[in-house]
Amino acid sequence: MAELRQYRGNRIGLAVVGGTLAAAGTYAWLRGHGRFLGLPPNAKVLPAPAARALTDAAWPLWALALVLLLLALAALRWLLLCLGWGRRGAHNGTGTAMLYVGLKNVDGLSKAKVRLGPDGLRLALTCPAAADVGAVAGKLDQDVIGRIRRELSDDETPAMARLHVRR
């Protein structure tokens, strides 16, 4: 379910950016062809009081530039995270399948991921609130992580397991 929220968030972000750009493009096209509220194509974009307020003092333009810079940096960070920067290791389907098989007695597992990277093995697991967390952690520690280690690399590979319990 968390993966669906991430995709939904990405789609909402893309829809907001796309809608804003489409509205700005429509406005520019209508102004350029003289079809926007009967204004001539060479009319000023801002009303005279707003233009004077922006040009009388320098700080509003600098504040606008700072806000746009922060917005651009936030968009760049979002895009880089969507591309996978900052993630350690690569997904491993064999490890994920072994994790699901090792925990087949736990009902309601919604998300399980295994990543293998230069710093070791990383497991992420989400289980329902009704699950016995102690039994799941014990099964991971005693059996499942060891099998995944042996299959993917060797017994000396460090492993970190993150167990999330849904409410």
HUMOGI-V799422 format. One record per residue. N is the residue number from 1. SS is DSSP state (a for helix, b for strand, c for the rest). PSI is psi in whole degrees, 0 to 359 (NA if undefined). D_CENTER is the distance of its C-alpha to the mean C-alpha in Angstrom with 1 decimal. Layout:
# HUMOGI-V799422
[[N	SS	PSI	D_CENTER] [N	SS	PSI	D_CENTER]]
This chain:
# HUMOGI-V799422
[[1	c	327	13.9] [2	a	326	10.6] [3	a	323	9.4] [4	a	322	10.9] [5	a	321	9.2] [6	a	314	5.7] [7	a	321	7.8] [8	a	319	9.7] [9	a	319	7.3] [10	a	318	6.7] [11	a	322	10.5] [12	a	317	11.4] [13	a	316	10.1] [14	a	322	11.9] [15	a	320	14.8] [16	a	312	15.3] [17	a	315	15.4] [18	a	318	17.5] [19	a	320	19.8] [20	a	314	20.4] [21	a	322	21.3] [22	a	320	23.5] [23	a	317	25.2] [24	a	320	25.9] [25	a	319	27.2] [26	a	317	29.4] [27	a	313	30.8] [28	a	319	31.6] [29	a	315	33.3] [30	a	319	35.3] [31	a	321	36.4] [32	a	329	37.4] [33	c	5	39.5] [34	c	28	41.1] [35	c	12	39.9] [36	c	105	37.9] [37	c	29	40.1] [38	c	13	43.1] [39	c	142	42.2] [40	c	155	43.6] [41	c	333	41.3] [42	c	14	42.4] [43	c	154	41.8] [44	c	146	39.6] [45	c	315	36.0] [46	c	148	36.2] [47	c	157	39.2] [48	a	317	41.7] [49	a	321	41.1] [50	a	319	37.3] [51	a	319	38.1] [52	a	320	40.7] [53	a	324	38.4] [54	a	327	35.8] [55	a	341	38.6] [56	a	319	40.9] [57	c	148	38.6] [58	c	335	36.2] [59	a	327	33.6] [60	a	322	32.0] [61	a	322	31.1] [62	a	322	29.8] [63	a	319	27.7] [64	a	318	26.3] [65	a	320	25.6] [66	a	316	23.8] [67	a	317	21.6] [68	a	323	20.8] [69	a	315	20.2] [70	a	322	17.7] [71	a	319	15.9] [72	a	320	16.0] [73	a	321	14.6] [74	a	320	11.7] [75	a	321	11.0] [76	a	317	11.7] [77	a	317	9.3] [78	a	315	6.4] [79	a	319	8.2] [80	a	321	9.0] [81	a	324	5.8] [82	a	329	5.5] [83	a	346	9.1] [84	c	8	9.0] [85	c	144	10.7] [86	c	353	11.4] [87	c	142	11.5] [88	c	123	15.1] [89	c	181	17.1] [90	b	150	16.7] [91	b	146	16.5] [92	c	109	20.0] [93	a	324	21.1] [94	a	315	24.5] [95	a	320	23.3] [96	a	318	21.1] [97	a	319	24.2] [98	a	325	26.4] [99	a	316	24.3] [100	a	319	24.5] [101	a	319	28.2] [102	a	333	28.9] [103	c	33	27.5] [104	c	340	28.9] [105	c	351	31.0] [106	c	116	28.0] [107	c	140	27.4] [108	c	15	24.1] [109	c	122	21.7] [110	c	334	18.4] [111	b	130	16.2] [112	b	132	17.5] [113	b	145	16.2] [114	b	129	18.3] [115	b	139	17.6] [116	b	120	20.5] [117	b	184	20.4] [118	c	336	23.1] [119	c	7	22.8] [120	b	200	23.3] [121	b	134	22.0] [122	b	126	18.9] [123	b	137	18.9] [124	b	130	16.5] [125	b	134	18.2] [126	b	125	17.9] [127	b	162	21.3] [128	c	165	23.0] [129	c	334	24.9] [130	c	348	28.1] [131	c	149	27.7] [132	c	101	29.9] [133	a	323	27.5] [134	a	318	30.4] [135	a	320	31.4] [136	a	314	27.9] [137	a	319	27.7] [138	a	317	31.3] [139	a	319	30.7] [140	a	312	27.8] [141	a	320	29.9] [142	a	326	33.1] [143	a	306	32.3] [144	a	311	28.9] [145	a	321	27.4] [146	a	317	30.8] [147	a	317	30.9] [148	a	319	27.4] [149	a	311	28.5] [150	a	324	31.7] [151	a	320	30.3] [152	a	328	27.5] [153	c	255	29.3] [154	c	175	32.0] [155	c	344	32.9] [156	c	358	32.3] [157	c	126	28.6] [158	c	148	26.8] [159	b	143	24.4] [160	b	125	21.9] [161	b	132	21.1] [162	b	120	18.7] [163	b	119	19.9] [164	b	133	18.2] [165	b	122	20.6] [166	c	152	19.6] [167	c	NA	21.8]]
